[in-house]
Amino acid sequence: MFSGAAPTLRVESVDGLPINDYRIRGRQVEIRTFSSLGRKPVPARAARPMMVPWRTLSEDEILIHLSLQTPVAAWLKRRMESRLGPHDFMDLVL
């Protein structure tokens, strides 16, 4: 399942694999991963959400998403094109 009112995207698995949240902060793309030990993360609107540290994706990790045309790449492309314009985004990536 994919959700993500910009600038955050959550990628959930139906197989019990980890849940990944992605966000854009400034010029960085960040990710945090929730364990799949049978517990879902506490929703952000809860009084005390579970704190999981964010980390910055490397350029190589972003390029892998773009190369594989993952849902993360599609989300990132939509976000960046809306800020930069489609041609400027492609120039930035290539």
HTML snippet that shows the backbone in 3Dmol.js (N, CA, C, O; Angstrom):
<script src="https://3Dmol.org/build/3Dmol-min.js"></script>
<div id="view" style="width:600px;height:400px;position:relative"></div>
<script>
const pdb = `
ATOM      1  N   MET A   1       0.850  -1.164   0.000  1.00  0.00           N
ATOM      2  CA  MET A   1       0.000   0.000   0.000  1.00  0.00           C
ATOM      3  C   MET A   1       0.897   1.228   0.000  1.00  0.00           C
ATOM      4  O   MET A   1       1.913   1.266   0.694  1.00  0.00           O
ATOM      5  N   PHE A   2       0.518   2.224  -0.777  1.00  0.00           N
ATOM      6  CA  PHE A   2       1.294   3.448  -0.858  1.00  0.00           C
ATOM      7  C   PHE A   2       0.411   4.605  -0.450  1.00  0.00           C
ATOM      8  O   PHE A   2      -0.714   4.742  -0.932  1.00  0.00           O
ATOM      9  N   SER A   3       0.915   5.423   0.427  1.00  0.00           N
ATOM     10  CA  SER A   3       0.194   6.632   0.787  1.00  0.00           C
ATOM     11  C   SER A   3       1.208   7.729   0.896  1.00  0.00           C
ATOM     12  O   SER A   3       2.403   7.463   1.020  1.00  0.00           O
ATOM     13  N   GLY A   4       0.765   8.931   0.854  1.00  0.00           N
ATOM     14  CA  GLY A   4       1.756   9.967   0.997  1.00  0.00           C
ATOM     15  C   GLY A   4       1.293  11.324   0.561  1.00  0.00           C
ATOM     16  O   GLY A   4       1.612  11.776  -0.539  1.00  0.00           O
ATOM     17  N   ALA A   5       0.546  11.976   1.408  1.00  0.00           N
ATOM     18  CA  ALA A   5       0.290  13.374   1.167  1.00  0.00           C
ATOM     19  C   ALA A   5       1.639  14.052   1.300  1.00  0.00           C
ATOM     20  O   ALA A   5       2.269  14.024   2.358  1.00  0.00           O
ATOM     21  N   ALA A   6       2.060  14.650   0.228  1.00  0.00           N
ATOM     22  CA  ALA A   6       3.412  15.217   0.197  1.00  0.00           C
ATOM     23  C   ALA A   6       3.646  16.110   1.393  1.00  0.00           C
ATOM     24  O   ALA A   6       2.709  16.758   1.859  1.00  0.00           O
ATOM     25  N   PRO A   7       4.861  16.169   1.907  1.00  0.00           N
ATOM     26  CA  PRO A   7       6.087  15.586   1.366  1.00  0.00           C
ATOM     27  C   PRO A   7       6.483  14.270   2.005  1.00  0.00           C
ATOM     28  O   PRO A   7       7.676  13.973   2.072  1.00  0.00           O
ATOM     29  N   THR A   8       5.541  13.464   2.478  1.00  0.00           N
ATOM     30  CA  THR A   8       5.882  12.185   3.093  1.00  0.00           C
ATOM     31  C   THR A   8       5.222  11.045   2.324  1.00  0.00           C
ATOM     32  O   THR A   8       4.093  11.173   1.851  1.00  0.00           O
ATOM     33  N   LEU A   9       5.938   9.932   2.206  1.00  0.00           N
ATOM     34  CA  LEU A   9       5.419   8.735   1.554  1.00  0.00           C
ATOM     35  C   LEU A   9       5.623   7.565   2.500  1.00  0.00           C
ATOM     36  O   LEU A   9       6.702   7.402   3.070  1.00  0.00           O
ATOM     37  N   ARG A  10       4.593   6.751   2.667  1.00  0.00           N
ATOM     38  CA  ARG A  10       4.716   5.515   3.454  1.00  0.00           C
ATOM     39  C   ARG A  10       4.514   4.341   2.508  1.00  0.00           C
ATOM     40  O   ARG A  10       3.533   4.281   1.768  1.00  0.00           O
ATOM     41  N   VAL A  11       5.465   3.407   2.547  1.00  0.00           N
ATOM     42  CA  VAL A  11       5.368   2.186   1.748  1.00  0.00           C
ATOM     43  C   VAL A  11       5.188   1.039   2.730  1.00  0.00           C
ATOM     44  O   VAL A  11       6.074   0.729   3.526  1.00  0.00           O
ATOM     45  N   GLU A  12       4.010   0.414   2.651  1.00  0.00           N
ATOM     46  CA  GLU A  12       3.686  -0.709   3.523  1.00  0.00           C
ATOM     47  C   GLU A  12       3.647  -1.981   2.704  1.00  0.00           C
ATOM     48  O   GLU A  12       3.365  -1.953   1.506  1.00  0.00           O
ATOM     49  N   SER A  13       3.930  -3.088   3.351  1.00  0.00           N
ATOM     50  CA  SER A  13       3.906  -4.376   2.692  1.00  0.00           C
ATOM     51  C   SER A  13       2.765  -5.216   3.241  1.00  0.00           C
ATOM     52  O   SER A  13       2.459  -5.171   4.432  1.00  0.00           O
ATOM     53  N   VAL A  14       2.149  -5.974   2.364  1.00  0.00           N
ATOM     54  CA  VAL A  14       1.105  -6.896   2.819  1.00  0.00           C
ATOM     55  C   VAL A  14       1.727  -8.194   3.324  1.00  0.00           C
ATOM     56  O   VAL A  14       1.035  -9.027   3.910  1.00  0.00           O
ATOM     57  N   ASP A  15       3.037  -8.372   3.100  1.00  0.00           N
ATOM     58  CA  ASP A  15       3.719  -9.606   3.485  1.00  0.00           C
ATOM     59  C   ASP A  15       4.350  -9.549   4.864  1.00  0.00           C
ATOM     60  O   ASP A  15       5.001 -10.505   5.285  1.00  0.00           O
ATOM     61  N   GLY A  16       4.168  -8.442   5.575  1.00  0.00           N
ATOM     62  CA  GLY A  16       4.792  -8.314   6.879  1.00  0.00           C
ATOM     63  C   GLY A  16       6.224  -7.822   6.822  1.00  0.00           C
ATOM     64  O   GLY A  16       6.929  -7.841   7.831  1.00  0.00           O
ATOM     65  N   LEU A  17       6.666  -7.379   5.642  1.00  0.00           N
ATOM     66  CA  LEU A  17       8.004  -6.803   5.518  1.00  0.00           C
ATOM     67  C   LEU A  17       8.020  -5.446   6.208  1.00  0.00           C
ATOM     68  O   LEU A  17       6.962  -4.911   6.537  1.00  0.00           O
ATOM     69  N   PRO A  18       9.204  -4.880   6.432  1.00  0.00           N
ATOM     70  CA  PRO A  18       9.268  -3.576   7.100  1.00  0.00           C
ATOM     71  C   PRO A  18       8.477  -2.494   6.366  1.00  0.00           C
ATOM     72  O   PRO A  18       8.289  -2.543   5.151  1.00  0.00           O
ATOM     73  N   ILE A  19       8.029  -1.530   7.138  1.00  0.00           N
ATOM     74  CA  ILE A  19       7.314  -0.364   6.620  1.00  0.00           C
ATOM     75  C   ILE A  19       8.331   0.757   6.511  1.00  0.00           C
ATOM     76  O   ILE A  19       9.074   1.023   7.455  1.00  0.00           O
ATOM     77  N   ASN A  20       8.364   1.414   5.357  1.00  0.00           N
ATOM     78  CA  ASN A  20       9.303   2.514   5.145  1.00  0.00           C
ATOM     79  C   ASN A  20       8.554   3.824   4.973  1.00  0.00           C
ATOM     80  O   ASN A  20       7.600   3.913   4.199  1.00  0.00           O
ATOM     81  N   ASP A  21       8.992   4.831   5.697  1.00  0.00           N
ATOM     82  CA  ASP A  21       8.512   6.205   5.510  1.00  0.00           C
ATOM     83  C   ASP A  21       9.616   6.986   4.821  1.00  0.00           C
ATOM     84  O   ASP A  21      10.789   6.859   5.173  1.00  0.00           O
ATOM     85  N   TYR A  22       9.243   7.786   3.847  1.00  0.00           N
ATOM     86  CA  TYR A  22      10.182   8.650   3.139  1.00  0.00           C
ATOM     87  C   TYR A  22       9.699  10.075   3.293  1.00  0.00           C
ATOM     88  O   TYR A  22       8.495  10.325   3.352  1.00  0.00           O
ATOM     89  N   ARG A  23      10.637  11.017   3.358  1.00  0.00           N
ATOM     90  CA  ARG A  23      10.267  12.425   3.405  1.00  0.00           C
ATOM     91  C   ARG A  23      11.371  13.237   2.746  1.00  0.00           C
ATOM     92  O   ARG A  23      12.509  12.791   2.601  1.00  0.00           O
ATOM     93  N   ILE A  24      10.991  14.444   2.354  1.00  0.00           N
ATOM     94  CA  ILE A  24      11.938  15.390   1.792  1.00  0.00           C
ATOM     95  C   ILE A  24      12.124  16.487   2.820  1.00  0.00           C
ATOM     96  O   ILE A  24      11.165  17.112   3.271  1.00  0.00           O
ATOM     97  N   ARG A  25      13.370  16.707   3.177  1.00  0.00           N
ATOM     98  CA  ARG A  25      13.711  17.796   4.106  1.00  0.00           C
ATOM     99  C   ARG A  25      14.799  18.618   3.449  1.00  0.00           C
ATOM    100  O   ARG A  25      15.931  18.165   3.278  1.00  0.00           O
ATOM    101  N   GLY A  26      14.433  19.831   3.088  1.00  0.00           N
ATOM    102  CA  GLY A  26      15.386  20.666   2.371  1.00  0.00           C
ATOM    103  C   GLY A  26      15.722  20.026   1.044  1.00  0.00           C
ATOM    104  O   GLY A  26      14.836  19.819   0.214  1.00  0.00           O
ATOM    105  N   ARG A  27      16.982  19.709   0.830  1.00  0.00           N
ATOM    106  CA  ARG A  27      17.438  19.081  -0.412  1.00  0.00           C
ATOM    107  C   ARG A  27      17.775  17.604  -0.206  1.00  0.00           C
ATOM    108  O   ARG A  27      18.444  16.997  -1.043  1.00  0.00           O
ATOM    109  N   GLN A  28      17.315  17.028   0.903  1.00  0.00           N
ATOM    110  CA  GLN A  28      17.619  15.640   1.251  1.00  0.00           C
ATOM    111  C   GLN A  28      16.355  14.780   1.201  1.00  0.00           C
ATOM    112  O   GLN A  28      15.254  15.253   1.486  1.00  0.00           O
ATOM    113  N   VAL A  29      16.532  13.517   0.837  1.00  0.00           N
ATOM    114  CA  VAL A  29      15.467  12.524   0.942  1.00  0.00           C
ATOM    115  C   VAL A  29      15.842  11.641   2.124  1.00  0.00           C
ATOM    116  O   VAL A  29      16.946  11.100   2.182  1.00  0.00           O
ATOM    117  N   GLU A  30      14.919  11.501   3.060  1.00  0.00           N
ATOM    118  CA  GLU A  30      15.181  10.727   4.271  1.00  0.00           C
ATOM    119  C   GLU A  30      14.251   9.525   4.345  1.00  0.00           C
ATOM    120  O   GLU A  30      13.164   9.520   3.766  1.00  0.00           O
ATOM    121  N   ILE A  31      14.703   8.504   5.071  1.00  0.00           N
ATOM    122  CA  ILE A  31      13.929   7.279   5.252  1.00  0.00           C
ATOM    123  C   ILE A  31      13.995   6.861   6.718  1.00  0.00           C
ATOM    124  O   ILE A  31      14.993   7.090   7.401  1.00  0.00           O
ATOM    125  N   ARG A  32      12.921   6.249   7.179  1.00  0.00           N
ATOM    126  CA  ARG A  32      12.946   5.542   8.461  1.00  0.00           C
ATOM    127  C   ARG A  32      12.182   4.249   8.240  1.00  0.00           C
ATOM    128  O   ARG A  32      11.210   4.205   7.486  1.00  0.00           O
ATOM    129  N   THR A  33      12.633   3.203   8.903  1.00  0.00           N
ATOM    130  CA  THR A  33      12.067   1.870   8.713  1.00  0.00           C
ATOM    131  C   THR A  33      11.526   1.362  10.027  1.00  0.00           C
ATOM    132  O   THR A  33      12.195   1.429  11.058  1.00  0.00           O
ATOM    133  N   PHE A  34      10.295   0.847   9.981  1.00  0.00           N
ATOM    134  CA  PHE A  34       9.675   0.233  11.140  1.00  0.00           C
ATOM    135  C   PHE A  34       9.853  -1.274  11.029  1.00  0.00           C
ATOM    136  O   PHE A  34       9.706  -1.839   9.945  1.00  0.00           O
ATOM    137  N   SER A  35      10.162  -1.914  12.121  1.00  0.00           N
ATOM    138  CA  SER A  35      10.343  -3.355  12.163  1.00  0.00           C
ATOM    139  C   SER A  35       9.039  -4.063  11.802  1.00  0.00           C
ATOM    140  O   SER A  35       7.949  -3.518  11.972  1.00  0.00           O
ATOM    141  N   SER A  36       9.177  -5.270  11.310  1.00  0.00           N
ATOM    142  CA  SER A  36       7.997  -6.060  10.940  1.00  0.00           C
ATOM    143  C   SER A  36       7.749  -7.188  11.927  1.00  0.00           C
ATOM    144  O   SER A  36       7.332  -8.278  11.535  1.00  0.00           O
ATOM    145  N   LEU A  37       8.000  -6.939  13.189  1.00  0.00           N
ATOM    146  CA  LEU A  37       7.855  -7.981  14.209  1.00  0.00           C
ATOM    147  C   LEU A  37       6.415  -8.139  14.674  1.00  0.00           C
ATOM    148  O   LEU A  37       6.157  -8.429  15.843  1.00  0.00           O
ATOM    149  N   GLY A  38       5.484  -7.946  13.754  1.00  0.00           N
ATOM    150  CA  GLY A  38       4.089  -8.112  14.097  1.00  0.00           C
ATOM    151  C   GLY A  38       3.467  -6.891  14.730  1.00  0.00           C
ATOM    152  O   GLY A  38       2.288  -6.913  15.086  1.00  0.00           O
ATOM    153  N   ARG A  39       4.230  -5.828  14.878  1.00  0.00           N
ATOM    154  CA  ARG A  39       3.698  -4.602  15.454  1.00  0.00           C
ATOM    155  C   ARG A  39       3.739  -3.505  14.412  1.00  0.00           C
ATOM    156  O   ARG A  39       4.754  -3.302  13.747  1.00  0.00           O
ATOM    157  N   LYS A  40       2.641  -2.808  14.275  1.00  0.00           N
ATOM    158  CA  LYS A  40       2.614  -1.671  13.367  1.00  0.00           C
ATOM    159  C   LYS A  40       3.066  -0.431  14.116  1.00  0.00           C
ATOM    160  O   LYS A  40       2.907  -0.348  15.334  1.00  0.00           O
ATOM    161  N   PRO A  41       3.629   0.533  13.401  1.00  0.00           N
ATOM    162  CA  PRO A  41       4.028   1.764  14.077  1.00  0.00           C
ATOM    163  C   PRO A  41       2.821   2.509  14.602  1.00  0.00           C
ATOM    164  O   PRO A  41       1.723   2.386  14.058  1.00  0.00           O
ATOM    165  N   VAL A  42       3.015   3.266  15.636  1.00  0.00           N
ATOM    166  CA  VAL A  42       1.948   4.094  16.180  1.00  0.00           C
ATOM    167  C   VAL A  42       1.676   5.207  15.177  1.00  0.00           C
ATOM    168  O   VAL A  42       2.621   5.843  14.710  1.00  0.00           O
ATOM    169  N   PRO A  43       0.425   5.463  14.831  1.00  0.00           N
ATOM    170  CA  PRO A  43       0.132   6.520  13.865  1.00  0.00           C
ATOM    171  C   PRO A  43       0.687   7.866  14.329  1.00  0.00           C
ATOM    172  O   PRO A  43       0.774   8.139  15.526  1.00  0.00           O
ATOM    173  N   ALA A  44       1.056   8.695  13.364  1.00  0.00           N
ATOM    174  CA  ALA A  44       1.637  10.003  13.670  1.00  0.00           C
ATOM    175  C   ALA A  44       0.685  10.864  14.488  1.00  0.00           C
ATOM    176  O   ALA A  44       1.131  11.730  15.241  1.00  0.00           O
ATOM    177  N   ARG A  45      -0.607  10.642  14.353  1.00  0.00           N
ATOM    178  CA  ARG A  45      -1.568  11.486  15.075  1.00  0.00           C
ATOM    179  C   ARG A  45      -1.749  11.046  16.531  1.00  0.00           C
ATOM    180  O   ARG A  45      -2.442  11.712  17.301  1.00  0.00           O
ATOM    181  N   ALA A  46      -1.129   9.930  16.904  1.00  0.00           N
ATOM    182  CA  ALA A  46      -1.240   9.453  18.285  1.00  0.00           C
ATOM    183  C   ALA A  46      -0.525  10.409  19.231  1.00  0.00           C
ATOM    184  O   ALA A  46       0.349  11.174  18.822  1.00  0.00           O
ATOM    185  N   ALA A  47      -0.907  10.351  20.484  1.00  0.00           N
ATOM    186  CA  ALA A  47      -0.335  11.261  21.481  1.00  0.00           C
ATOM    187  C   ALA A  47       1.172  11.076  21.610  1.00  0.00           C
ATOM    188  O   ALA A  47       1.903  12.059  21.735  1.00  0.00           O
ATOM    189  N   ARG A  48       1.649   9.832  21.582  1.00  0.00           N
ATOM    190  CA  ARG A  48       3.090   9.566  21.715  1.00  0.00           C
ATOM    191  C   ARG A  48       3.529   8.626  20.603  1.00  0.00           C
ATOM    192  O   ARG A  48       3.628   7.418  20.820  1.00  0.00           O
ATOM    193  N   PRO A  49       3.796   9.163  19.407  1.00  0.00           N
ATOM    194  CA  PRO A  49       4.204   8.279  18.311  1.00  0.00           C
ATOM    195  C   PRO A  49       5.548   7.613  18.602  1.00  0.00           C
ATOM    196  O   PRO A  49       6.410   8.180  19.274  1.00  0.00           O
ATOM    197  N   MET A  50       5.703   6.402  18.082  1.00  0.00           N
ATOM    198  CA  MET A  50       6.963   5.692  18.242  1.00  0.00           C
ATOM    199  C   MET A  50       8.057   6.472  17.523  1.00  0.00           C
ATOM    200  O   MET A  50       7.892   6.853  16.364  1.00  0.00           O
ATOM    201  N   MET A  51       9.155   6.707  18.196  1.00  0.00           N
ATOM    202  CA  MET A  51      10.240   7.485  17.613  1.00  0.00           C
ATOM    203  C   MET A  51      11.229   6.549  16.927  1.00  0.00           C
ATOM    204  O   MET A  51      11.848   5.710  17.580  1.00  0.00           O
ATOM    205  N   VAL A  52      11.377   6.689  15.635  1.00  0.00           N
ATOM    206  CA  VAL A  52      12.324   5.922  14.849  1.00  0.00           C
ATOM    207  C   VAL A  52      13.211   6.946  14.147  1.00  0.00           C
ATOM    208  O   VAL A  52      12.693   7.863  13.509  1.00  0.00           O
ATOM    209  N   PRO A  53      14.528   6.815  14.248  1.00  0.00           N
ATOM    210  CA  PRO A  53      15.388   7.832  13.648  1.00  0.00           C
ATOM    211  C   PRO A  53      15.328   7.824  12.117  1.00  0.00           C
ATOM    212  O   PRO A  53      15.249   6.772  11.483  1.00  0.00           O
ATOM    213  N   TRP A  54      15.367   9.000  11.561  1.00  0.00           N
ATOM    214  CA  TRP A  54      15.437   9.171  10.112  1.00  0.00           C
ATOM    215  C   TRP A  54      16.903   9.133   9.704  1.00  0.00           C
ATOM    216  O   TRP A  54      17.780   9.514  10.480  1.00  0.00           O
ATOM    217  N   ARG A  55      17.166   8.675   8.491  1.00  0.00           N
ATOM    218  CA  ARG A  55      18.503   8.772   7.923  1.00  0.00           C
ATOM    219  C   ARG A  55      18.380   9.275   6.486  1.00  0.00           C
ATOM    220  O   ARG A  55      17.354   9.081   5.833  1.00  0.00           O
ATOM    221  N   THR A  56      19.423   9.911   6.013  1.00  0.00           N
ATOM    222  CA  THR A  56      19.429  10.473   4.670  1.00  0.00           C
ATOM    223  C   THR A  56      19.801   9.394   3.661  1.00  0.00           C
ATOM    224  O   THR A  56      20.769   8.658   3.850  1.00  0.00           O
ATOM    225  N   LEU A  57      19.015   9.310   2.582  1.00  0.00           N
ATOM    226  CA  LEU A  57      19.365   8.384   1.506  1.00  0.00           C
ATOM    227  C   LEU A  57      20.585   8.921   0.773  1.00  0.00           C
ATOM    228  O   LEU A  57      20.710  10.127   0.559  1.00  0.00           O
ATOM    229  N   SER A  58      21.470   8.033   0.395  1.00  0.00           N
ATOM    230  CA  SER A  58      22.638   8.433  -0.388  1.00  0.00           C
ATOM    231  C   SER A  58      22.213   8.691  -1.832  1.00  0.00           C
ATOM    232  O   SER A  58      21.127   8.288  -2.250  1.00  0.00           O
ATOM    233  N   GLU A  59      23.066   9.356  -2.579  1.00  0.00           N
ATOM    234  CA  GLU A  59      22.784   9.577  -4.004  1.00  0.00           C
ATOM    235  C   GLU A  59      22.613   8.243  -4.715  1.00  0.00           C
ATOM    236  O   GLU A  59      21.736   8.107  -5.568  1.00  0.00           O
ATOM    237  N   ASP A  60      23.440   7.254  -4.378  1.00  0.00           N
ATOM    238  CA  ASP A  60      23.335   5.933  -5.004  1.00  0.00           C
ATOM    239  C   ASP A  60      21.989   5.282  -4.716  1.00  0.00           C
ATOM    240  O   ASP A  60      21.395   4.672  -5.605  1.00  0.00           O
ATOM    241  N   GLU A  61      21.501   5.405  -3.482  1.00  0.00           N
ATOM    242  CA  GLU A  61      20.194   4.824  -3.139  1.00  0.00           C
ATOM    243  C   GLU A  61      19.075   5.488  -3.934  1.00  0.00           C
ATOM    244  O   GLU A  61      18.149   4.819  -4.393  1.00  0.00           O
ATOM    245  N   ILE A  62      19.165   6.796  -4.093  1.00  0.00           N
ATOM    246  CA  ILE A  62      18.154   7.513  -4.882  1.00  0.00           C
ATOM    247  C   ILE A  62      18.229   7.075  -6.341  1.00  0.00           C
ATOM    248  O   ILE A  62      17.194   6.841  -6.966  1.00  0.00           O
ATOM    249  N   LEU A  63      19.428   6.961  -6.888  1.00  0.00           N
ATOM    250  CA  LEU A  63      19.596   6.527  -8.278  1.00  0.00           C
ATOM    251  C   LEU A  63      19.073   5.113  -8.496  1.00  0.00           C
ATOM    252  O   LEU A  63      18.535   4.813  -9.562  1.00  0.00           O
ATOM    253  N   ILE A  64      19.224   4.234  -7.496  1.00  0.00           N
ATOM    254  CA  ILE A  64      18.673   2.878  -7.604  1.00  0.00           C
ATOM    255  C   ILE A  64      17.155   2.938  -7.713  1.00  0.00           C
ATOM    256  O   ILE A  64      16.567   2.260  -8.555  1.00  0.00           O
ATOM    257  N   HIS A  65      16.516   3.745  -6.867  1.00  0.00           N
ATOM    258  CA  HIS A  65      15.057   3.896  -6.953  1.00  0.00           C
ATOM    259  C   HIS A  65      14.649   4.401  -8.333  1.00  0.00           C
ATOM    260  O   HIS A  65      13.702   3.890  -8.931  1.00  0.00           O
ATOM    261  N   LEU A  66      15.367   5.405  -8.838  1.00  0.00           N
ATOM    262  CA  LEU A  66      15.041   5.966 -10.147  1.00  0.00           C
ATOM    263  C   LEU A  66      15.263   4.938 -11.259  1.00  0.00           C
ATOM    264  O   LEU A  66      14.445   4.829 -12.173  1.00  0.00           O
ATOM    265  N   SER A  67      16.356   4.192 -11.187  1.00  0.00           N
ATOM    266  CA  SER A  67      16.657   3.184 -12.208  1.00  0.00           C
ATOM    267  C   SER A  67      15.616   2.074 -12.239  1.00  0.00           C
ATOM    268  O   SER A  67      15.224   1.604 -13.307  1.00  0.00           O
ATOM    269  N   LEU A  68      15.171   1.657 -11.047  1.00  0.00           N
ATOM    270  CA  LEU A  68      14.189   0.571 -10.950  1.00  0.00           C
ATOM    271  C   LEU A  68      12.753   1.064 -11.080  1.00  0.00           C
ATOM    272  O   LEU A  68      11.817   0.264 -11.083  1.00  0.00           O
ATOM    273  N   GLN A  69      12.578   2.372 -11.186  1.00  0.00           N
ATOM    274  CA  GLN A  69      11.252   2.980 -11.304  1.00  0.00           C
ATOM    275  C   GLN A  69      10.318   2.512 -10.190  1.00  0.00           C
ATOM    276  O   GLN A  69       9.191   2.088 -10.444  1.00  0.00           O
ATOM    277  N   THR A  70      10.801   2.595  -8.966  1.00  0.00           N
ATOM    278  CA  THR A  70      10.024   2.178  -7.799  1.00  0.00           C
ATOM    279  C   THR A  70       8.935   3.217  -7.496  1.00  0.00           C
ATOM    280  O   THR A  70       8.964   4.323  -8.036  1.00  0.00           O
ATOM    281  N   PRO A  71       7.978   2.861  -6.636  1.00  0.00           N
ATOM    282  CA  PRO A  71       6.993   3.851  -6.202  1.00  0.00           C
ATOM    283  C   PRO A  71       7.652   5.069  -5.530  1.00  0.00           C
ATOM    284  O   PRO A  71       7.135   6.182  -5.619  1.00  0.00           O
ATOM    285  N   VAL A  72       8.771   4.857  -4.871  1.00  0.00           N
ATOM    286  CA  VAL A  72       9.499   5.970  -4.259  1.00  0.00           C
ATOM    287  C   VAL A  72       9.990   6.913  -5.348  1.00  0.00           C
ATOM    288  O   VAL A  72       9.905   8.131  -5.198  1.00  0.00           O
ATOM    289  N   ALA A  73      10.506   6.357  -6.447  1.00  0.00           N
ATOM    290  CA  ALA A  73      10.973   7.182  -7.562  1.00  0.00           C
ATOM    291  C   ALA A  73       9.823   7.980  -8.171  1.00  0.00           C
ATOM    292  O   ALA A  73       9.982   9.159  -8.487  1.00  0.00           O
ATOM    293  N   ALA A  74       8.671   7.339  -8.336  1.00  0.00           N
ATOM    294  CA  ALA A  74       7.514   8.045  -8.908  1.00  0.00           C
ATOM    295  C   ALA A  74       7.078   9.190  -8.000  1.00  0.00           C
ATOM    296  O   ALA A  74       6.776  10.284  -8.479  1.00  0.00           O
ATOM    297  N   TRP A  75       7.046   8.944  -6.701  1.00  0.00           N
ATOM    298  CA  TRP A  75       6.677   9.988  -5.734  1.00  0.00           C
ATOM    299  C   TRP A  75       7.684  11.124  -5.762  1.00  0.00           C
ATOM    300  O   TRP A  75       7.314  12.297  -5.799  1.00  0.00           O
ATOM    301  N   LEU A  76       8.971  10.762  -5.743  1.00  0.00           N
ATOM    302  CA  LEU A  76      10.020  11.766  -5.749  1.00  0.00           C
ATOM    303  C   LEU A  76       9.969  12.601  -7.032  1.00  0.00           C
ATOM    304  O   LEU A  76      10.115  13.822  -6.996  1.00  0.00           O
ATOM    305  N   LYS A  77       9.762  11.932  -8.146  1.00  0.00           N
ATOM    306  CA  LYS A  77       9.681  12.636  -9.431  1.00  0.00           C
ATOM    307  C   LYS A  77       8.520  13.635  -9.437  1.00  0.00           C
ATOM    308  O   LYS A  77       8.688  14.777  -9.865  1.00  0.00           O
ATOM    309  N   ARG A  78       7.344  13.208  -8.962  1.00  0.00           N
ATOM    310  CA  ARG A  78       6.189  14.125  -8.900  1.00  0.00           C
ATOM    311  C   ARG A  78       6.490  15.325  -8.022  1.00  0.00           C
ATOM    312  O   ARG A  78       6.178  16.462  -8.373  1.00  0.00           O
ATOM    313  N   ARG A  79       7.105  15.055  -6.865  1.00  0.00           N
ATOM    314  CA  ARG A  79       7.425  16.141  -5.926  1.00  0.00           C
ATOM    315  C   ARG A  79       8.418  17.120  -6.533  1.00  0.00           C
ATOM    316  O   ARG A  79       8.227  18.334  -6.451  1.00  0.00           O
ATOM    317  N   MET A  80       9.470  16.601  -7.137  1.00  0.00           N
ATOM    318  CA  MET A  80      10.515  17.469  -7.665  1.00  0.00           C
ATOM    319  C   MET A  80      10.068  18.197  -8.926  1.00  0.00           C
ATOM    320  O   MET A  80      10.425  19.357  -9.130  1.00  0.00           O
ATOM    321  N   GLU A  81       9.287  17.524  -9.777  1.00  0.00           N
ATOM    322  CA  GLU A  81       8.790  18.196 -10.980  1.00  0.00           C
ATOM    323  C   GLU A  81       7.869  19.347 -10.617  1.00  0.00           C
ATOM    324  O   GLU A  81       7.846  20.373 -11.298  1.00  0.00           O
ATOM    325  N   SER A  82       7.101  19.173  -9.529  1.00  0.00           N
ATOM    326  CA  SER A  82       6.194  20.256  -9.133  1.00  0.00           C
ATOM    327  C   SER A  82       6.985  21.459  -8.625  1.00  0.00           C
ATOM    328  O   SER A  82       6.506  22.590  -8.693  1.00  0.00           O
ATOM    329  N   ARG A  83       8.188  21.221  -8.119  1.00  0.00           N
ATOM    330  CA  ARG A  83       9.036  22.319  -7.633  1.00  0.00           C
ATOM    331  C   ARG A  83       9.916  22.900  -8.732  1.00  0.00           C
ATOM    332  O   ARG A  83      10.101  24.114  -8.813  1.00  0.00           O
ATOM    333  N   LEU A  84      10.463  22.018  -9.586  1.00  0.00           N
ATOM    334  CA  LEU A  84      11.464  22.441 -10.552  1.00  0.00           C
ATOM    335  C   LEU A  84      10.949  22.545 -11.984  1.00  0.00           C
ATOM    336  O   LEU A  84      11.469  23.334 -12.774  1.00  0.00           O
ATOM    337  N   GLY A  85       9.952  21.769 -12.317  1.00  0.00           N
ATOM    338  CA  GLY A  85       9.533  21.618 -13.707  1.00  0.00           C
ATOM    339  C   GLY A  85      10.128  20.324 -14.234  1.00  0.00           C
ATOM    340  O   GLY A  85      11.215  19.933 -13.809  1.00  0.00           O
ATOM    341  N   PRO A  86       9.431  19.638 -15.165  1.00  0.00           N
ATOM    342  CA  PRO A  86       9.857  18.306 -15.612  1.00  0.00           C
ATOM    343  C   PRO A  86      11.236  18.295 -16.262  1.00  0.00           C
ATOM    344  O   PRO A  86      12.009  17.366 -16.026  1.00  0.00           O
ATOM    345  N   HIS A  87      11.566  19.286 -17.063  1.00  0.00           N
ATOM    346  CA  HIS A  87      12.855  19.275 -17.752  1.00  0.00           C
ATOM    347  C   HIS A  87      13.995  19.526 -16.779  1.00  0.00           C
ATOM    348  O   HIS A  87      15.053  18.906 -16.890  1.00  0.00           O
ATOM    349  N   ASP A  88      13.792  20.430 -15.825  1.00  0.00           N
ATOM    350  CA  ASP A  88      14.828  20.721 -14.832  1.00  0.00           C
ATOM    351  C   ASP A  88      15.103  19.502 -13.959  1.00  0.00           C
ATOM    352  O   ASP A  88      16.248  19.245 -13.587  1.00  0.00           O
ATOM    353  N   PHE A  89      14.036  18.744 -13.627  1.00  0.00           N
ATOM    354  CA  PHE A  89      14.234  17.552 -12.804  1.00  0.00           C
ATOM    355  C   PHE A  89      15.071  16.526 -13.556  1.00  0.00           C
ATOM    356  O   PHE A  89      15.995  15.950 -12.981  1.00  0.00           O
ATOM    357  N   MET A  90      14.772  16.287 -14.817  1.00  0.00           N
ATOM    358  CA  MET A  90      15.521  15.311 -15.591  1.00  0.00           C
ATOM    359  C   MET A  90      16.981  15.743 -15.744  1.00  0.00           C
ATOM    360  O   MET A  90      17.880  14.902 -15.707  1.00  0.00           O
ATOM    361  N   ASP A  91      17.224  17.036 -15.915  1.00  0.00           N
ATOM    362  CA  ASP A  91      18.606  17.537 -15.986  1.00  0.00           C
ATOM    363  C   ASP A  91      19.323  17.272 -14.675  1.00  0.00           C
ATOM    364  O   ASP A  91      20.507  16.935 -14.670  1.00  0.00           O
ATOM    365  N   LEU A  92      18.622  17.418 -13.571  1.00  0.00           N
ATOM    366  CA  LEU A  92      19.211  17.209 -12.253  1.00  0.00           C
ATOM    367  C   LEU A  92      19.584  15.747 -12.050  1.00  0.00           C
ATOM    368  O   LEU A  92      20.625  15.446 -11.464  1.00  0.00           O
ATOM    369  N   VAL A  93      18.745  14.840 -12.528  1.00  0.00           N
ATOM    370  CA  VAL A  93      18.945  13.409 -12.330  1.00  0.00           C
ATOM    371  C   VAL A  93      20.006  12.846 -13.276  1.00  0.00           C
ATOM    372  O   VAL A  93      20.808  12.000 -12.880  1.00  0.00           O
ATOM    373  N   LEU A  94      20.009  13.311 -14.510  1.00  0.00           N
ATOM    374  CA  LEU A  94      20.925  12.745 -15.512  1.00  0.00           C
ATOM    375  C   LEU A  94      22.317  13.280 -15.422  1.00  0.00           C
ATOM    376  O   LEU A  94      23.182  12.887 -16.205  1.00  0.00           O
TER     377      LEU A  94
END
`;
const viewer = $3Dmol.createViewer("view");
viewer.addModel(pdb, "pdb");
viewer.setStyle({}, {cartoon: {color: "spectrum"}});
viewer.zoomTo();
viewer.render();
</script>
